[in-house]
Amino acid sequence: MKYLLTGLLTFFTAVAAPAQDSTKVYYLPEDVQIFEAYCQAFADKSDLPMNELVAETGRYFLGTPYVNYTLEVRDPEEVIVNLRELDCVTFVETTIALARCIKAGLPDFAFYCENLRLLRFRGGILHDFTSRLHYFSDWIVDNQQMGLVRDLTASYGGQPYPIRVNIMSTKPNNYRQLKAHPEMIPVLKEIEENQISGRVMAYIPQREVDRIGSTLPNGLIVGTTTTTAMDIAHCGFLVIEAGKPHFMHASSTDKKVVITEITLGEYLASKRSMNGIMVAEALEPEV
């Protein structure tokens, strides 16, 4: 049986954002069970630094199956909760939202759902498919503005990385919602052209990643920059293993959440389209 968590739930706001009483949350009973098991397992970990808590939370989901398009199951758009199956972005969002529950001392499913909404949608406001943060560089920028993460790439010697994106508006048939709602295409095109493209962010080139990687904090959010038409090809977390940086991510190749056996720099070198990384830290909730 599937459940809808509607605005009748009391949402706890982690940052200043307009209340969304009409927001619907879609989940299965197993998702609540996994959430409760996580909160029980992490009940004594609230004193961990946020980056360490994020790393430990990510490790909790090692082996969780990789499944793509887990957010494409509802139309109109809803907050999709799926702790059973993850892709690269939902792994990042799930991990941070869970860690925020522990740091806030609020192991409450409604609070977790609220944090997912804040992380996933522009300005924390769910309007429709176009309000979701589809491009990961935009995800970093928006969540920094919301006070949920901080972009650290420039502080670690990042070089200029101009952002140019258009893949959603130029290839709308790749997206079920855009095929069903072509009126959304001009909206997304405007977002791509006037809100995302034209930014100059920073990236750490692939050749520098292993050299500086061991100096980076455990549990940093990693977005892999790319030479393709996208801004960020993949995302996950940096974890330090035996003093070296490795990549913890929901892998489409391994079909599950893994930590790479090779270093993060070696992983990037093995992917012809990946040329570096952006890094950001998840911030503690203000309660």
N, C-alpha and C positions, 0 to 999 in steps of 0.2 A: 504493500500500500504506500502511496506517495502522499506527502503532506505539503501544504503551503503555509508558511509562516507569514502572516499579513501584518499590517500596521497595528493590529490589536496588541502585538507584543510591545512591551516597553523597551525601546532602544536606548542604550547608554551611549552618549556622544563622547568620543575620545578627543576630538578637536572641534573647534567652532565650525559647524556646518549646518545648513538648514535641515530641519527635521523632514523626513520623507515618510509621512504616515501612510502613503499609498504604496510604498515599496513592498513588493512581494519577494519572499525567499523560498526557493525550491530546494528540497532535500529529501533524503530517505531516512528511515529510522536508523540504518547502519551508520549514517554520518553523525548522528547524535551520540551513538554508542562509542564511536572512535574518538569524538571530541571529549567525552567524559573519561574515557580511558587515558587519553593524553593528559588531561588536567590532573587526574589522580597520580599519574607517573611523574608529573612535573610540579607537584604541590610544594615541594621543598626547594625548588630551584629559582624562586623569585629574586634571590639576592645575587644571582649571576649577572655580570655585565650584559647589556642587551646583545652585543655581538656574539658573546659566548652562548647565550640562551638561544639565539637564532640558529647558531651552528648545531647545538644539541637537538633543537626541535627538528631541524632538517634531517639529522641522522635518525631520528625516530621514525621517519618515513622511508628509510632505505628499503628497497625491495617493493615498494608500492608500485602497482602497474602503471605504465605510461599509456595514456589514452588521449588521442587528439580530439578536438572539437567538443569537449565536455561542457563548454559554455553555450553551445548552439542548440540546446534542447528545448528552449521556451521562446515563444513569440506571442505577445510582446516580451521585451527584455525583462528579466528578473535577476535577482541575486542568486546565482547558482552555487550551492554548496555541494562539493563532492570531495570527501576525504578518502574515498575508496580508490579513486583513479585520478591521476595528475598529468598535466602537460607542463612545459617548462615555466610558463607564466603563472599558472595556478599553483604550482609548487612553491614559487616565490611568495605569492600572495597568501597562501594558506599558512606557510611557515611564519611569516611576519605577523599575521593576524592572531595566530595561536600564541606566539611569544608575547604579544601585547596584552593578551588576557592574563597571562601569568604575571607579567610585570605590574599590571594594574591591580592585581589581587581580585580580579573579577572573572572567575572561571565559569562564566555564564554564556550559554549558547547564543542568546540574543546579542550580547556584547561582541561575540566573535563575528556574527553575521554583520553587525554594524561596521566592524573594522574591515571586513571584506568589501563592503559597499564603498567605504571611504577610499580604500586602496585602488579599487577597480574602475571607478567612474570619475570623469573630469569634475573637479571641485567637490567630489563626494556625492554628486547628485545624479541619480539614475533617472534619465528621461526616456531614452530608447537606445537602440543599438549604436547610434552615432555618439552617444555620450560615454561609451566604454573607451578606455585608453588602449587603443589597438596597437600603437607604436610604442616600443619600450623606452625610447629616449623621451617621448612625451610622458610616459608613466613616471620616469624619474623626475622630470621637471614639475609635473603636477603634484606629485607626492612630496616633493621638497617644498613647494608653495604651501601645501597643507600642513607642513610640520611633521610629516611621518617618516621621511628619509632625508639624508643629506648627501649630495653629490660630492665625492672626495677626489674625483679623477684629476682635476687641475692641481690639487695640493700634493699629488704624487708625481708631478712632472708631466702631466698630460699635455698633449699637443693639440692644436686646433682641429676640430672635426666638424666641418659644415654638414648640416642636415638637409637632405633632399628626399622627400618621399612622395609617392603617388600610386603605389601598387594597388590600393583598394579601389580608388576611383577609376583607374585604367583597366583593371581586371575584375569588375564587379561580379562576374559569373562564378568566381571562385568562392563567393560568400553567399550562403543560403539566404540570409536576411536581405542582402542587396538584390538578389534575384526576385525575392518576394515583394520587396519594397523599393523599386527603382527611384522613387522620390527622395530616398535617403542619399543617393549617389552625389548630387550637387552639394549636400550638406557636408559630406565627408571630404569632397574635393576642396571646399572652402577651408576646412580644418587643416587639410594637408598643405595647402598653398599658403595660407595666411597665418596659421598658428604654429605649425611645426617646421616646415621648410623655411630656410633663411636663418634659423638659429645656428650659431656657432658654439658647439659644445667642446668637450675635450675627450681625448682617448689616449690610452697607453698603448703604443705599438707592440705588436706581438714579440718582437725581438727583445723588448725591455721587460716583459712580464715576469719571466723566471728570475731575472736579475734583481728586481725589486720585490718580487712576490713574497719572499719570506719576511719582509718588513711590514707587509700589509696585515691588518687585524684579521683574526679568524672570524668567519661568519659574514664577511662583506658580500653585498649583492653584486653580482657580476653580470654585465650585458656584453655579449661579444659583438664587436663592430664588424662591418662587412663591406665588401667591395661590390655587392649587388645593389638592386634598387631599394632595398630595405635600409633602415638605420641600424637596427640591432637584429642579428640573426637568431640569437639564442640567449638564454639567461639561466642563472642558478646562483650558487654561492661559492666563494673561495673558502677552502678549509686547509689548514696546515697539517700535513702528515709528515712525520719524521723531519720536521724543519723545512719542508718544501711546500709550495702552493699547489693544491690540487683543486679539481672542479667537482662540486656536488650538484647534480642536476637530474631532472627527469629526462631520460635519454630515449629518443625515438629509435635508436639503434639497438640498445639493450632491452628496450621495452619495459623499463622500470627506473626507479630512482636509484642512482649509483654515485659513488665517488670514483673518479678516474684513477686507474693505476698509474698512468703517466702524469707528469706535471701539467699544470694549466697551460704553460707556454708550449709544451709539446703537443697538448691537445689542440691548441690553436694552429700550430704548424701543420697538423695533420688534416686541417680543413682548409681547402684552397680559397674558400670565399670569406674566411675570417681573418681580419688583419690586426686585431687588438681588442681591448676591453674598455668599458666604462665601469667604475666602481662607486658604490654608494653604501652608506650605513643606515640601518634601521634605527630610528630614534625611539626612546622610551615614551610611553603615553603620559600625558599630563592629566592627572586625576586629582 
